[in-house]
Amino acid sequence: MLTFPLADNCQQVVGVDISSEQIALAEAHASKDNIRYHLADVTKLLQDPAFPTIAPQGGFDKINLYFSFQYFDTQTKGKAALKAMLHFLKEDGILLLGDVPEQKYFNTFYPTLKSKIKYHLKRLIQQDDMGKFWNEKTLKQIAHSLGAQIERIEQPAHLPYADYRCDYLIRKAPI
Ligand SMILES: C[S@@+](CC[C@H](N)C(=O)[O-])C[C@H]1O[C@@H](n2cnc3c(N)ncnc32)[C@H](O)[C@@H]1O
């Protein structure tokens, strides 16, 4: 959904996913000459011997992790993912973390005690599809600990998930 339209405005696009099914679907339905798909766990990208040969020398101009950061559902995983993406980002590049569920809207999203218990139980048995609701302060601490600048962006109200998700722009260089 994202790599295909982006490829019209980019020299080269690399799509990374941990799911071999998603990679196969993308390869079958969203292929273009300047798109390459790569099967990998983003949190382990720094240990992946193939990725440096795929990533452009000097890093990507832009990295987009959209509607996915909730699956990095511990601080350790979130930090590992950010560290890997920053490593492969150009010095003056921009990383977009899009559609991150916000901890402060957890009660809006799960208004009843029953819905909250259901969420936590599903997470306990690893059957949860919502992932982690990130706290802005925690995310900022992680980014700063990696030497990055981070800016929270409120979504325009007409977007479907604007009532409980937001975006972050992350840069290596000072804003
Ligand atoms: C909700 S989809 C969003 C896909 C796309 N960004 C979009 O907005 O349409 C989340 C994707 O993240 C992938 N994913 C989850 N954990 C991952 C990880 N550790 N490394 C790479 N991909 C991961 C899933 O397989 C899934 O395809």
The ligand as an ORCA input file, in Angstrom:
! r2SCAN-3c Opt
* xyz 0 1
  C      -0.628     -2.845     10.345
  S       0.646     -3.318      9.201
  C       1.054     -1.756      8.481
  C       1.646     -1.932      7.141
  C       1.920     -0.610      6.377
  N       2.948      0.163      7.048
  C       0.664      0.189      6.169
  O       0.514      1.259      6.778
  O      -0.200     -0.268      5.387
  C       2.027     -3.657     10.248
  C       3.120     -4.442      9.565
  O       4.278     -4.458     10.425
  C       4.914     -5.709     10.255
  N       5.799     -5.926     11.415
  C       5.450     -6.174     12.703
  N       6.535     -6.337     13.470
  C       7.611     -6.173     12.653
  C       9.032     -6.241     12.856
  N       9.551     -6.510     14.056
  N       9.836     -6.041     11.795
  C       9.329     -5.780     10.553
  N       7.988     -5.714     10.299
  C       7.154     -5.910     11.333
  C       3.753     -6.684     10.152
  O       4.122     -7.915      9.583
  C       2.760     -5.896      9.295
  O       2.904     -6.172      7.921
*
